[in-house]
Amino acid sequence: MKKISVVIPCYNEEENVGPITAAVSEVFRKELPDLDYEILLIDNDSQDATRDRIRVLCAGDQHIKAIFNAKNFGQFNSPYYAMLQSEGDATILMAADFQDPPEMIPKYVEAWREGYRIAIGIKTHSEENHFMYWLRSQYYKWIKKLSEVDQIEHFTGFGLYDRSFIDVLRKLDDPTPFLRGIVAELGFRRKEIPYDQPKRRAGKTSNNFYKLYDAAMLSVTSYTKFGLRLATFFGAVTMFGSAIIAAVYLVLKLMYWDRFQAGLAPLLIAVLFLGSVIIFFIGMMGEYVLTINQRVMRRPLVVEEERLNFTAAPAEETPDHNAE
């Protein structure tokens, strides 16, 4: 019997973790009875009662496994690490707050049975804040145009991934993984399934401006040369324009030396403008350097504090017996 792993990242989801595991289990019992399944919950150092709820769930159902992180390792590392620990013939990644509908699971499995190694959900509508949805849409269009990789619009990572693709992820050894970009860049032939994203069932989202900005910059620095090229082109244009303005001022001063008063205002404006541009591009290049630094340090994706209902060693710690 083939097995499906369902990975559900958690952070302060005490109101959702029980209902989401029940909903996923119900889908497999009623609609996919011919498949075995496991639900892998990875808790990213929740500050509420999420871990207590997870312990109760694991004690009552051996299909449910859990990994407790030693601290919060971010919104990308934690789910990615859990996917590497999955044991199924295919792995489904979904959120704990029901914004990734469990009803999509049979559709993903159907696509998988048709031969697709990757089946992903594409948001066609969302009940979230309309301005945020519009802003996300503009970001997806912008990054798609700038990236050398054909990025996937309105894709959050929600989807099914065959074991062969999970093996690709294991071999990447990327300390700062961006799954959405990896799927677009290295993924097999995929099926994109549209869905409407509902509102969060309960609790308060942990997403804020800083986390959204972090996600956007990781995408920009990992898959585009835009920031560096923009600095180069803008510097060239500014240098050329400054040379023309300087020549014009020199000619006017030579022609009307006793009447032409340039004053300090143009100089002050030019200094402020160029100073702000320099600071902006130093910050942009700093984002690229930060991404490089994180990759060079080779820190682990996650440090585990505890595992529940596991029998095997962590996937990343399994020795390679084929190594010479």
Stockholm file with secondary structure:
# STOCKHOLM 1.0

chainA/1-324         MKKISVVIPCYNEEENVGPITAAVSEVFRKELPDLDYEILLIDNDSQDATRDRIRVLCAGDQHIKAIFNAKNFGQFNSPYYAMLQSEGDATILMAADFQDPPEMIPKYVEAWREGYRIAIGIKTHSEENHFMYWLRSQYYKWIKKLSEVDQIEHFTGFGLYDRSFIDVLRKLDDPTPFLRGIVAELGFRRKEIPYDQPKRRAGKTSNNFYKLYDAAMLSVTSYTKFGLRLATFFGAVTMFGSAIIAAVYLVLKLMYWDRFQAGLAPLLIAVLFLGSVIIFFIGMMGEYVLTINQRVMRRPLVVEEERLNFTAAPAEETPDHNAE
#=GR chainA/1-324 SS CCEEEEEEEESSCTTTHHHHHHHHHHHHHHHCTTSEEEEEEEECCCSSSHHHHHHHHHHHCTTEEEEEESSCCHHHHHHHHHHHHCCSSEEEECCTTSSSCGGGHHHHHHHHHTTCSEEEEEEEEESSCHHHHHHHHHHHHHHHHHCSSCCCTTCCSCEEEEHHHHHHHHHHCCSSCCHHHHHHHHCCSEEEEEEEECCCCSSCCCCCHHHHHHHHHHHHHHHCCHHHHHHHHHHHHHHHHHHHHHHHHHHHHHHSTTTCCCCSHHHHHHHHHHHHHHHHHHHHHHHHHHHHHHHHHTCCSCCEEEEESCCSCCGGGSCCTTCC
#=GC SS_cons         CCEEEEEEEESSCTTTHHHHHHHHHHHHHHHCTTSEEEEEEEECCCSSSHHHHHHHHHHHCTTEEEEEESSCCHHHHHHHHHHHHCCSSEEEECCTTSSSCGGGHHHHHHHHHTTCSEEEEEEEEESSCHHHHHHHHHHHHHHHHHCSSCCCTTCCSCEEEEHHHHHHHHHHCCSSCCHHHHHHHHCCSEEEEEEEECCCCSSCCCCCHHHHHHHHHHHHHHHCCHHHHHHHHHHHHHHHHHHHHHHHHHHHHHHSTTTCCCCSHHHHHHHHHHHHHHHHHHHHHHHHHHHHHHHHHTCCSCCEEEEESCCSCCGGGSCCTTCC
//
